[in-house]
């Protein structure tokens, strides 16, 4: 689905909302909290707790027409209930970052890329998560297959103009830190390697 205005985008965000339907309970299934002691430079030994989770990849898909592919899904723990993001997910067993990114792009959107550019890695929350997030820019993206979502996933994917993605970022729509960082890294890369006269859609005016 192609979307080029914020009103339509807001309606889709509303359609994808999750809302609480029970009381909070203790316990852990997907994440495990671990505890470890660390020696600090001043000689103190302090305990730190952290989430035990897998490394992840996030991908910014760009089509040859200059559109960006985004996903909207219910995010139960967010205040908004749904967020606009880029395809992302955890590494599977023995996967590399690029393999995870390509797989998540295909599963969540059905798109495939002609070229994948590694843009570096970052910590999502270094105070409580050890694992980094790898960031990729996927160029020449085309629809190649159907979505192949995991059980329990609900994801809508949209193509939006590249300039609209930058405007949404400035307006605070990309509230997921991984997506926000990935878009900024992608825009920095594209601004360096694409000339305005040759490919104006890739550079913010």
TORPAVO-742685 format. One line per field, with one value per atom (N, C-alpha, C, CB): atom name; x, y, z. Coordinates in Angstrom, 3 decimals, m for minus. Glycine has a CB too. Layout:
! TORPAVO-742685
atom: (CA:...)
east: (X:...)
north: (Y:...)
up: (Z:...)
//
This chain:
! TORPAVO-742685
atom: (N:CA:C:CB:N:CA:C:CB:N:CA:C:CB:N:CA:C:CB:N:CA:C:CB:N:CA:C:CB:N:CA:C:CB:N:CA:C:CB:N:CA:C:CB:N:CA:C:CB:N:CA:C:CB:N:CA:C:CB:N:CA:C:CB:N:CA:C:CB:N:CA:C:CB:N:CA:C:CB:N:CA:C:CB:N:CA:C:CB:N:CA:C:CB:N:CA:C:CB:N:CA:C:CB:N:CA:C:CB:N:CA:C:CB:N:CA:C:CB:N:CA:C:CB:N:CA:C:CB:N:CA:C:CB:N:CA:C:CB:N:CA:C:CB:N:CA:C:CB:N:CA:C:CB:N:CA:C:CB:N:CA:C:CB:N:CA:C:CB:N:CA:C:CB:N:CA:C:CB:N:CA:C:CB:N:CA:C:CB:N:CA:C:CB:N:CA:C:CB:N:CA:C:CB:N:CA:C:CB:N:CA:C:CB:N:CA:C:CB:N:CA:C:CB:N:CA:C:CB:N:CA:C:CB:N:CA:C:CB:N:CA:C:CB:N:CA:C:CB:N:CA:C:CB:N:CA:C:CB:N:CA:C:CB:N:CA:C:CB:N:CA:C:CB:N:CA:C:CB:N:CA:C:CB:N:CA:C:CB:N:CA:C:CB:N:CA:C:CB:N:CA:C:CB:N:CA:C:CB:N:CA:C:CB:N:CA:C:CB:N:CA:C:CB:N:CA:C:CB:N:CA:C:CB:N:CA:C:CB:N:CA:C:CB:N:CA:C:CB:N:CA:C:CB:N:CA:C:CB:N:CA:C:CB:N:CA:C:CB:N:CA:C:CB:N:CA:C:CB:N:CA:C:CB:N:CA:C:CB:N:CA:C:CB:N:CA:C:CB:N:CA:C:CB:N:CA:C:CB:N:CA:C:CB:N:CA:C:CB:N:CA:C:CB:N:CA:C:CB:N:CA:C:CB:N:CA:C:CB:N:CA:C:CB:N:CA:C:CB:N:CA:C:CB:N:CA:C:CB:N:CA:C:CB:N:CA:C:CB:N:CA:C:CB:N:CA:C:CB:N:CA:C:CB:N:CA:C:CB:N:CA:C:CB:N:CA:C:CB:N:CA:C:CB:N:CA:C:CB:N:CA:C:CB:N:CA:C:CB:N:CA:C:CB:N:CA:C:CB:N:CA:C:CB:N:CA:C:CB:N:CA:C:CB:N:CA:C:CB:N:CA:C:CB:N:CA:C:CB:N:CA:C:CB:N:CA:C:CB:N:CA:C:CB:N:CA:C:CB:N:CA:C:CB:N:CA:C:CB:N:CA:C:CB:N:CA:C:CB:N:CA:C:CB:N:CA:C:CB:N:CA:C:CB:N:CA:C:CB:N:CA:C:CB:N:CA:C:CB:N:CA:C:CB:N:CA:C:CB:N:CA:C:CB:N:CA:C:CB:N:CA:C:CB:N:CA:C:CB:N:CA:C:CB:N:CA:C:CB:N:CA:C:CB:N:CA:C:CB:N:CA:C:CB:N:CA:C:CB:N:CA:C:CB:N:CA:C:CB:N:CA:C:CB:N:CA:C:CB:N:CA:C:CB:N:CA:C:CB:N:CA:C:CB:N:CA:C:CB:N:CA:C:CB:N:CA:C:CB:N:CA:C:CB:N:CA:C:CB:N:CA:C:CB:N:CA:C:CB:N:CA:C:CB:N:CA:C:CB:N:CA:C:CB:N:CA:C:CB:N:CA:C:CB:N:CA:C:CB:N:CA:C:CB:N:CA:C:CB:N:CA:C:CB:N:CA:C:CB:N:CA:C:CB:N:CA:C:CB:N:CA:C:CB:N:CA:C:CB:N:CA:C:CB:N:CA:C:CB:N:CA:C:CB:N:CA:C:CB:N:CA:C:CB:N:CA:C:CB:N:CA:C:CB:N:CA:C:CB:N:CA:C:CB:N:CA:C:CB:N:CA:C:CB:N:CA:C:CB:N:CA:C:CB:N:CA:C:CB:N:CA:C:CB:N:CA:C:CB:N:CA:C:CB:N:CA:C:CB:N:CA:C:CB:N:CA:C:CB:N:CA:C:CB:N:CA:C:CB:N:CA:C:CB:N:CA:C:CB:N:CA:C:CB:N:CA:C:CB:N:CA:C:CB:N:CA:C:CB:N:CA:C:CB:N:CA:C:CB:N:CA:C:CB:N:CA:C:CB:N:CA:C:CB:N:CA:C:CB:N:CA:C:CB:N:CA:C:CB:N:CA:C:CB:N:CA:C:CB:N:CA:C:CB)
east: (0.842:0.000:0.881:m0.954:0.594:1.345:0.578:1.597:1.261:0.662:1.538:0.501:0.928:1.722:1.182:1.782:0.307:m0.173:m0.355:m1.496:m0.225:m0.204:m1.574:0.291:m2.647:m3.986:m4.216:m5.064:m3.866:m4.014:m3.112:m3.697:m1.900:m0.973:m1.521:0.384:m2.083:m2.657:m3.810:m3.147:m4.620:m5.722:m5.208:m6.597:m4.121:m3.549:m2.945:m2.487:m2.301:m1.766:m2.874:m1.026:m4.027:m5.165:m5.679:m6.287:m5.717:m6.198:m5.295:m6.295:m4.032:m3.052:m2.788:m1.763:m3.545:m3.291:m3.515:m4.174:m2.682:m2.905:m3.356:m1.615:m4.179:m4.646:m4.642:m6.064:m4.366:m4.286:m5.652:m3.758:m5.659:m6.920:m6.798:m7.372:m5.768:m5.624:m4.782:m4.987:m4.704:m3.831:m2.377:m4.285:m1.442:m0.024:0.297:0.871:1.109:1.547:3.050:0.831:3.661:5.098:5.418:5.633:6.685:7.110:7.827:5.922:8.531:9.250:9.282:10.652:8.985:9.045:9.980:7.637:9.778:10.589:11.950:9.855:11.968:13.207:13.525:13.117:14.823:15.277:16.167:16.033:15.958:16.786:17.963:15.954:19.184:20.383:21.071:21.350:21.898:22.583:24.062:21.973:24.928:26.369:27.065:26.905:28.201:28.987:30.097:29.579:30.384:31.401:32.339:30.758:33.636:34.642:34.805:35.996:34.617:34.722:36.113:33.644:36.501:37.852:38.224:38.002:37.229:37.533:37.622:36.480:37.581:37.709:36.397:38.537:35.278:33.982:33.545:32.922:32.862:32.229:30.722:32.676:30.073:28.633:27.915:28.339:26.684:25.843:25.019:24.920:24.908:24.083:23.156:24.964:21.905:20.946:20.765:19.583:20.549:20.356:19.451:21.713:18.843:17.989:18.847:16.959:18.602:19.292:18.477:19.500:18.982:18.252:19.230:17.391:18.720:19.573:19.887:18.910:20.952:21.293:20.235:22.709:20.088:19.027:19.548:17.874:18.765:19.044:17.830:19.425:18.076:17.017:17.409:16.788:16.418:16.680:15.819:16.412:16.445:15.716:15.610:16.430:14.438:14.286:13.906:13.233:14.650:14.388:14.199:15.544:13.131:12.865:13.595:11.349:13.641:14.261:13.485:14.378:12.213:11.392:11.613:9.920:12.415:12.684:11.704:12.699:10.949:10.040:10.717:8.738:10.231:10.727:9.628:11.162:10.013:9.058:9.107:9.370:7.961:7.867:6.834:7.490:6.891:5.906:5.196:6.573:3.940:3.149:2.611:1.976:2.825:2.372:1.970:3.452:1.157:0.808:2.041:m0.293:2.266:3.347:2.681:4.451:2.436:1.573:2.102:1.402:3.416:3.974:4.188:5.281:3.900:4.021:2.747:4.299:2.880:1.707:0.736:2.133:1.267:0.439:m0.305:1.295:0.218:m0.418:0.032:m1.876:0.549:1.104:2.158:m0.016:3.147:4.234:4.583:5.471:5.144:5.700:7.190:5.446:7.648:9.022:9.576:9.102:10.808:11.388:11.476:12.783:11.508:11.624:12.821:11.752:12.593:13.643:13.317:13.797:14.337:14.107:15.405:13.375:15.275:16.418:17.085:15.987:18.384:19.116:18.543:20.641:18.452:18.191:19.519:17.341:19.473:20.681:21.665:20.320:22.905:24.006:23.813:24.177:22.869:22.692:23.676:21.271:24.068:24.807:23.803:25.806:24.294:23.412:22.727:24.185:23.492:22.904:21.896:24.002:22.169:21.212:19.910:21.812:20.032:18.832:18.045:19.215:18.766:18.098:17.353:19.095:17.995:17.357:16.124:18.349:16.247:15.120:13.966:15.558:14.247:13.179:12.495:13.736:13.266:12.686:11.700:13.793:12.094:11.228:10.006:11.999:10.210:9.099:8.062:9.626:8.533:7.611:6.954:8.341:7.612:7.083:6.935:7.962:7.690:7.702:8.607:6.319:9.416:10.338:11.724:10.437:12.433:13.824:14.639:13.978:15.919:16.781:17.822:17.471:18.223:19.308:20.663:19.204:20.722:21.996:21.734:22.751:22.564:22.451:23.727:22.195:23.581:24.721:24.704:24.686:25.811:25.939:26.279:27.024:25.495:25.672:26.206:24.361:26.604:27.142:26.176:27.496:26.571:25.744:25.671:26.298:24.682:24.502:23.849:23.645:23.947:23.261:21.856:24.047:20.884:19.510:19.314:18.531:19.860:19.776:20.938:18.396:22.136:23.338:23.292:24.523:22.319:22.192:21.530:21.419:20.850:20.139:20.194:18.708:20.800:20.893:22.320:19.863:22.963:24.339:24.445:24.973:23.468:23.566:23.357:22.549:24.081:23.959:22.888:25.311:22.509:21.589:22.355:20.325:22.355:23.003:22.030:23.493:22.549:21.715:22.121:21.818:21.108:21.360:20.460:21.143:20.998:20.225:20.038:20.934:18.790:18.482:18.056:17.367:18.845:18.595:17.998:19.896:17.208:16.601:15.566:17.657:14.817:13.842:12.637:13.379:12.212:11.034:10.221:11.436:8.915:8.035:8.311:6.544:8.633:8.994:8.192:10.448:7.564:6.816:5.779:7.763:4.992:4.011:4.672:2.876:4.020:4.467:4.518:3.536:5.440:5.537:5.760:6.698:4.710:4.823:4.871:3.664:5.556:5.557:4.173:6.620:3.892:2.623:2.462:2.528:1.323:1.057:1.443:1.765:2.183:2.565:1.416:3.827:1.268:0.310:1.061:m0.962:1.337:2.157:1.554:3.606:1.401:1.054:2.290:m0.136:2.508:3.654:3.156:4.613:3.877:3.500:4.722:2.843:4.508:5.528:5.164:5.638:6.126:5.916:7.065:5.812:6.827:7.917:9.060:7.405:10.290:11.459:11.390:12.741:10.983:10.883:9.846:10.514:8.781:7.768:8.339:6.551:9.207:9.845:10.677:10.732:11.396:12.195:11.305:13.096:10.190:9.248:8.627:8.143:8.284:7.724:8.739:7.271:9.998:11.045:11.148:12.398:11.138:11.210:9.987:11.338:8.836:7.592:7.427:6.406:8.396:8.349:7.583:7.766:7.322:6.584:7.438:6.037:8.721:9.609:10.066:10.838:9.273:9.559:10.356:8.267:10.452:11.317:12.754:10.923:13.609:14.971:15.746:15.714:15.562:16.294:15.922:16.022:14.636:14.190:14.674:12.667:14.612:15.058:16.544:14.793:17.345:18.785:19.049:19.514:18.341:18.556:18.237:17.709:17.153:16.796:17.846:15.424:18.320:19.339:20.650:19.577:21.041:22.249:22.073:22.598:20.896:20.631:20.664:19.280:20.042:20.028:21.429:19.119:22.246:23.625:24.406:24.312:24.209:24.886:24.440:24.607:23.133:22.612:22.992:21.113:23.069:23.450:24.887:23.269:25.717:27.118:27.304:27.963:26.529:26.806:25.849:26.785:24.832:23.914:23.868:22.498:24.044:24.034:22.593:24.916:22.260:20.890:20.422:20.799:21.287:20.892:20.607:21.980:21.347:21.185:20.057:22.482:19.893:18.899:18.370:19.500:17.560:17.146:16.286:16.397:15.635:14.739:15.504:13.901:16.817:17.566:18.192:18.614:18.027:18.699:17.710:19.864:17.724:16.785:17.168:16.766:16.179:16.434:16.543:15.326)
north: (m1.192:0.000:1.247:0.003:2.173:3.428:4.500:3.865:5.201:6.281:7.515:5.871:8.663:9.888:11.052:10.276:10.759:11.853:11.375:12.422:12.308:11.965:11.534:13.145:12.061:11.660:10.169:12.457:9.657:8.223:7.404:7.907:7.909:7.219:7.148:7.916:8.248:8.263:7.267:9.679:7.147:6.184:4.752:6.344:4.458:3.111:2.837:2.929:3.839:3.679:3.354:4.949:3.999:3.724:2.303:4.722:1.847:0.497:m0.577:0.295:m0.261:m1.251:m1.215:m1.046:m0.458:m0.288:m1.567:0.805:m1.747:m2.763:m2.053:m3.617:m2.709:m2.120:m3.178:m1.511:m2.769:m3.699:m4.315:m2.981:m5.618:m6.306:m7.224:m7.113:m6.983:m7.737:m6.934:m9.129:m7.400:m6.789:m7.228:m7.163:m6.467:m6.802:m8.000:m5.587:m8.927:m10.072:m10.235:m11.361:m10.887:m11.130:m12.385:m11.271:m12.474:m13.664:m13.288:m14.555:m14.239:m13.984:m15.208:m13.525:m15.024:m16.125:m15.782:m16.456:m14.591:m14.201:m13.666:m13.148:m12.860:m12.315:m12.952:m10.792:m13.031:m13.453:m12.357:m14.812:m12.043:m11.046:m11.760:m10.232:m11.302:m11.878:m10.826:m12.401:m11.306:m10.426:m10.773:m10.551:m9.730:m9.953:m8.817:m10.067:m9.145:m8.125:m7.615:m8.687:m6.296:m5.658:m4.841:m4.772:m4.871:m4.071:m2.750:m4.823:m1.628:m0.297:0.291:0.629:1.326:1.880:2.399:2.983:2.822:3.343:2.240:4.353:0.995:m0.126:m0.678:0.272:m0.003:m0.490:m1.709:0.627:m2.606:m3.742:m3.553:m5.114:m3.491:m3.233:m4.292:m1.819:m4.552:m5.520:m4.823:m6.256:m5.457:m4.935:m6.039:m4.373:m5.666:m6.581:m6.206:m6.546:m7.211:m6.932:m7.988:m6.882:m7.602:m8.525:m9.424:m7.757:m10.703:m11.655:m11.829:m13.021:m11.314:m11.359:m11.512:m10.094:m11.781:m11.962:m10.627:m12.907:m10.625:m9.456:m9.271:m9.602:m8.045:m7.758:m6.930:m7.029:m6.917:m6.090:m5.236:m6.970:m4.036:m3.163:m2.723:m1.924:m2.675:m2.408:m1.247:m3.669:m0.290:0.796:0.453:2.187:0.021:m0.376:0.817:m1.476:1.020:2.106:1.519:3.149:1.912:1.417:2.266:1.413:1.772:2.538:3.808:1.678:3.843:5.039:6.092:4.660:5.776:6.728:6.672:8.086:5.574:5.390:4.571:4.701:4.745:3.986:3.031:4.931:1.802:0.813:0.814:m0.613:1.077:1.093:0.061:2.515:m0.294:m1.211:m0.530:m2.538:m0.869:m0.400:m1.636:0.568:m1.693:m2.851:m2.459:m3.917:m3.287:m3.022:m3.143:m3.988:m2.144:m2.189:m2.026:m1.061:m3.143:m3.157:m2.294:m4.570:m2.197:m1.469:0.016:m2.091:0.470:1.897:2.619:2.134:3.898:4.697:4.799:6.102:4.803:5.006:3.735:5.500:2.565:1.309:0.756:1.487:1.609:1.180:2.196:1.043:1.731:2.606:2.342:2.410:3.358:3.210:2.927:4.495:1.881:1.427:0.955:0.298:0.440:m0.257:m1.741:0.316:m2.594:m4.030:m4.335:m4.801:m5.170:m5.473:m6.781:m4.322:m7.367:m8.582:m9.169:m9.603:m10.208:m10.850:m11.866:m11.523:m12.031:m13.060:m14.432:m12.992:m15.289:m16.691:m17.414:m17.326:m18.674:m19.435:m19.417:m20.877:m19.018:m18.990:m17.974:m20.355:m17.038:m16.002:m14.860:m15.479:m14.216:m12.954:m11.809:m12.811:m10.599:m9.440:m9.218:m8.210:m9.337:m9.099:m10.190:m9.033:m11.426:m12.505:m12.271:m13.856:m11.826:m11.533:m10.382:m11.192:m9.360:m8.214:m8.569:m7.138:m9.348:m9.776:m10.622:m10.564:m11.527:m12.397:m11.598:m13.462:m10.673:m9.878:m8.993:m9.018:m8.428:m7.611:m8.437:m7.039:m9.649:m10.525:m10.963:m11.741:m11.385:m11.900:m10.821:m12.490:m9.621:m8.575:m7.824:m7.597:m7.772:m6.967:m7.716:m5.797:m8.791:m9.464:m8.797:m9.533:m7.814:m7.114:m7.766:m5.620:m7.619:m8.040:m6.875:m9.307:m6.826:m5.705:m6.137:m5.116:m5.197:m5.435:m5.285:m4.482:m4.448:m4.171:m3.845:m2.994:m4.397:m4.141:m3.462:m5.464:m2.332:m1.569:m1.612:m0.092:m2.038:m2.053:m0.654:m3.073:m0.147:1.228:1.291:1.971:0.152:0.151:m0.452:1.548:m0.410:m0.972:m0.006:m2.331:m0.196:0.676:m0.115:1.921:0.433:m0.150:0.427:0.103:m0.441:0.019:0.653:m1.141:0.013:0.518:m0.078:0.162:0.562:m0.037:m0.188:0.784:0.432:0.267:m1.036:1.407:m1.686:m2.911:m4.004:m2.584:m3.714:m4.702:m4.705:m4.397:m5.875:m5.985:m6.018:m7.222:m6.618:m6.883:m5.602:m7.945:m5.520:m4.392:m4.665:m4.095:m3.600:m3.683:m3.277:m2.773:m4.153:m3.860:m3.105:m5.167:m2.122:m1.275:m1.425:0.198:m1.576:m1.768:m0.862:m3.239:m0.453:0.250:m0.711:1.585:m0.960:m1.877:m1.064:m2.893:m1.115:m0.319:m1.179:0.340:m0.542:m1.239:m2.259:m1.911:m1.937:m2.888:m3.041:m2.443:m4.285:m4.604:m5.670:m5.078:m5.619:m6.642:m7.951:m6.228:m9.006:m10.268:m11.456:m10.541:m11.336:m12.451:m11.931:m13.458:m12.813:m12.444:m12.320:m13.466:m11.608:m11.594:m13.021:m10.718:m13.259:m14.564:m14.317:m15.441:m13.890:m13.446:m14.622:m12.531:m14.392:m15.374:m15.450:m15.025:m16.558:m16.711:m15.599:m18.101:m14.929:m13.850:m12.476:m14.117:m12.389:m11.081:m10.470:m11.206:m9.162:m8.391:m7.175:m7.976:m7.146:m6.085:m5.623:m6.563:m4.311:m3.710:m3.016:m2.708:m3.137:m2.467:m1.455:m3.497:m0.347:0.753:1.261:1.892:1.786:2.579:4.042:2.199:4.827:6.269:6.993:6.695:8.207:8.957:9.182:10.303:9.168:9.342:10.649:9.302:11.707:13.000:12.947:14.106:12.192:12.056:11.352:11.290:10.358:9.667:10.645:8.510:11.534:12.532:13.512:13.296:13.893:14.795:14.124:15.242:12.841:12.105:11.996:10.707:11.815:11.757:13.080:11.404:14.184:15.511:15.784:16.602:15.200:15.420:14.466:15.274:13.569:12.682:11.394:13.401:10.992:9.755:8.512:9.748:8.597:7.456:7.477:7.488:6.868:6.873:5.647:6.948:4.648:3.507:3.949:2.284:3.838:4.360:3.703:4.157:2.399:1.712:2.260:0.208:2.498:3.030:4.462:2.973:5.257:6.650:6.719:7.376:5.907:5.879:5.379:4.995:4.325:3.743:4.739:2.489:5.495:6.476:7.576:7.081:8.037:9.083:8.596:9.599:7.359:6.801:6.641:5.451:6.194:6.015:7.341:5.338:8.362:9.664:10.251:10.615:10.027:10.502:9.807:10.266:8.504:7.739:8.204:6.231:8.311:8.694:10.111:8.548:10.993:12.380:12.477:13.229:11.526:11.532:10.944:10.764:9.912:9.132:9.372:7.701:10.205:10.521:12.023:9.966:12.443:13.862:14.320:14.153:15.531:16.045:16.052:17.451:16.430:16.525:15.151:17.225:14.137:12.796:12.032:12.023:12.243:11.473:12.307:10.152:13.310:14.270:13.677:15.384:12.530:11.986:11.490:10.849:11.259:10.675:11.694:9.810:12.968:13.976:15.026:14.635:15.324:16.301:17.688:16.251:18.430:19.777:20.777:20.203)
up: (0.000:0.000:0.000:1.224:m0.889:m0.949:m0.195:m2.419:0.679:1.470:1.335:2.976:1.044:0.884:1.689:m0.567:2.686:3.534:4.966:2.991:5.881:7.304:7.806:8.120:7.265:7.720:7.518:6.978:6.333:6.077:6.994:4.611:7.214:8.104:9.520:8.103:10.006:11.362:11.487:11.721:10.444:10.473:10.566:9.229:9.855:9.912:11.278:8.823:11.857:13.214:14.205:13.655:14.054:14.930:14.745:14.667:13.496:13.200:13.809:11.692:13.998:14.446:15.948:13.716:16.700:18.135:18.928:18.689:19.941:20.967:22.231:21.225:23.026:24.285:25.372:24.126:26.597:27.728:28.005:28.989:28.313:28.606:29.820:27.392:30.658:31.903:32.877:31.645:34.113:35.097:34.852:36.530:35.405:35.278:36.165:35.654:35.636:36.433:36.319:35.985:37.298:37.289:36.474:38.731:36.024:35.296:34.024:34.979:33.430:32.196:31.310:32.492:30.017:29.061:27.900:28.535:27.320:26.169:26.608:25.335:27.680:28.207:29.545:28.344:29.847:31.157:31.733:31.081:32.996:33.666:34.333:34.715:34.035:34.630:35.504:33.529:36.397:37.346:37.360:38.776:37.424:37.420:38.164:35.970:38.822:39.519:38.612:40.832:38.721:37.905:38.782:36.832:38.423:39.115:38.390:39.201:39.096:38.514:38.754:39.095:37.971:38.068:39.452:37.086:40.243:41.577:42.631:41.988:42.207:43.118:43.637:44.254:43.359:43.820:43.002:43.729:43.678:43.008:43.107:43.639:41.964:41.946:41.110:41.391:41.513:40.813:39.740:41.802:38.583:37.509:36.991:36.366:36.752:36.148:34.678:36.906:33.852:32.431:31.803:31.698:30.673:29.930:29.054:29.074:29.111:28.260:26.979:28.991:25.884:24.619:23.474:24.429:22.303:21.136:20.467:20.138:19.687:18.883:17.801:18.255:17.299:16.337:15.168:17.021:14.097:12.915:12.594:11.695:12.067:11.564:10.159:12.508:9.254:7.840:7.354:6.989:6.661:6.005:4.523:6.221:4.039:2.646:1.767:2.524:0.676:m0.264:m1.657:m0.253:m2.334:m3.685:m4.727:m3.968:m5.954:m7.036:m7.362:m8.280:m6.970:m7.189:m6.109:m7.240:m5.111:m4.047:m2.908:m4.593:m2.796:m1.669:m0.570:m2.129:0.641:1.784:2.226:2.955:2.541:3.031:4.556:2.457:5.171:6.632:7.076:7.156:8.345:8.900:10.063:9.356:10.232:11.372:12.074:10.923:13.378:14.126:15.531:14.166:16.182:17.575:18.463:18.053:19.296:20.289:21.648:20.034:22.296:23.479:24.617:23.965:24.771:25.912:25.632:26.319:24.425:24.136:24.567:22.628:24.861:25.229:24.060:25.687:22.840:21.659:21.236:20.516:21.575:21.199:19.866:21.172:18.983:17.698:17.284:16.599:16.519:16.092:14.636:16.983:13.991:12.650:12.810:11.765:12.140:12.304:10.962:13.354:11.004:9.868:10.189:9.516:9.170:9.430:10.335:8.107:11.313:12.288:12.993:13.319:13.593:14.360:14.872:13.522:15.681:16.319:15.401:17.605:15.600:14.871:15.232:15.191:14.246:14.513:14.669:13.385:15.055:15.364:14.197:15.722:14.476:13.501:12.378:12.899:12.504:11.505:11.709:11.538:10.616:10.685:10.697:9.488:10.931:10.944:9.610:11.324:8.518:7.197:6.853:6.119:7.247:6.993:7.746:7.389:8.995:9.790:9.170:11.248:8.694:8.092:6.820:7.802:5.948:4.705:5.001:3.833:5.961:6.312:6.884:7.311:7.800:8.408:7.372:9.546:6.462:5.392:4.575:4.477:4.219:3.434:4.221:2.964:5.467:6.269:6.577:7.569:6.921:7.364:6.208:8.244:5.043:3.939:2.624:3.722:2.431:1.140:0.124:0.597:0.548:m0.348:m0.312:0.039:m1.425:m1.516:m2.061:m2.417:m1.702:m2.085:m3.107:m0.853:m3.956:m4.894:m4.215:m6.079:m3.211:m2.543:m1.070:m3.243:m0.193:1.247:1.724:2.042:2.412:2.921:4.449:2.406:5.040:6.502:6.985:6.963:7.943:8.427:9.850:8.355:10.407:11.754:12.754:12.168:14.008:15.075:16.242:15.539:17.088:18.245:19.376:17.876:20.580:21.723:21.819:23.029:22.015:22.182:23.553:21.991:24.582:25.952:26.726:26.625:26.670:27.254:28.772:26.888:29.424:30.869:31.273:31.440:30.309:30.675:29.605:30.968:28.437:27.363:26.821:26.223:26.824:26.353:24.830:26.928:24.169:22.753:21.922:22.357:20.817:19.909:18.848:19.243:18.138:17.009:15.757:17.225:14.743:13.470:12.562:12.786:11.841:10.994:9.531:11.431:8.658:7.229:6.398:6.835:5.250:4.235:3.068:3.780:2.690:1.591:0.375:1.998:m0.679:m1.886:m2.994:m2.375:m3.869:m4.988:m4.557:m5.797:m3.523:m2.988:m3.913:m1.603:m4.089:m4.893:m4.180:m6.315:m4.376:m3.842:m4.571:m3.982:m3.816:m4.465:m3.969:m4.262:m2.816:m2.258:m1.270:m1.575:m0.712:0.296:1.655:0.347:2.568:3.954:4.484:4.827:5.392:6.053:7.540:5.440:8.218:9.598:10.574:9.946:11.699:12.772:13.403:13.833:14.055:14.745:15.779:15.415:15.749:16.694:16.201:17.954:15.074:14.540:13.735:13.660:13.862:13.077:12.558:13.929:11.264:10.688:9.373:10.477:9.208:7.927:7.374:8.071:6.078:5.466:4.439:4.804:4.335:3.456:2.710:4.256:1.522:0.836:1.014:m0.687:1.451:1.582:0.888:3.085:0.393:m0.229:0.756:m0.758:0.235:1.101:1.885:0.271:1.214:1.892:3.021:0.883:2.822:3.868:5.090:3.340:4.858:5.981:6.813:5.472:6.143:6.862:7.625:5.883:7.011:7.685:8.909:6.711:8.772:9.905:11.033:9.468:10.681:11.702:12.450:11.067:11.700:12.331:13.203:11.261:12.808:13.558:14.745:12.628:14.929:16.095:15.914:17.215:14.673:14.435:14.658:13.029:14.361:14.590:16.046:13.618:16.910:18.343:18.787:19.123:17.928:18.173:17.914:17.275:18.924:18.815:17.677:20.126:17.480:16.423:15.043:16.483:14.816:13.532:13.329:13.435:14.386:14.313:13.958:15.650:14.630:14.362:12.956:15.384:12.548:11.225:10.116:11.057:10.259:9.240:9.151:9.538:10.286:10.270:9.672:11.673:9.980:9.375:7.872:10.013:7.455:6.024:5.292:5.808:5.867:5.221:5.118:5.977:6.143:6.102:4.983:7.459:4.868:3.813:2.426:3.978:2.224:0.916:0.546:0.888:1.514:1.248:0.759:2.500:1.179:0.755:m0.635:1.746:m0.948:m2.150:m3.311:m1.808:m3.096:m4.189:m4.388:m3.907:m5.626:m5.946:m6.180:m7.191:m5.741:m5.890:m7.341:m5.325:m8.259:m9.664:m10.260:m10.472:m9.796:m10.344:m9.658:m10.216:m8.365:m7.613:m6.465:m7.085:m6.752:m5.722:m4.610:m6.361:m4.855:m3.818:m2.606:m4.384:m2.761:m1.683:m0.742:m2.236:m1.031:m0.197:0.248:m0.955:1.533:2.082:1.594:3.635:1.122:0.600:1.735:m0.373)
//
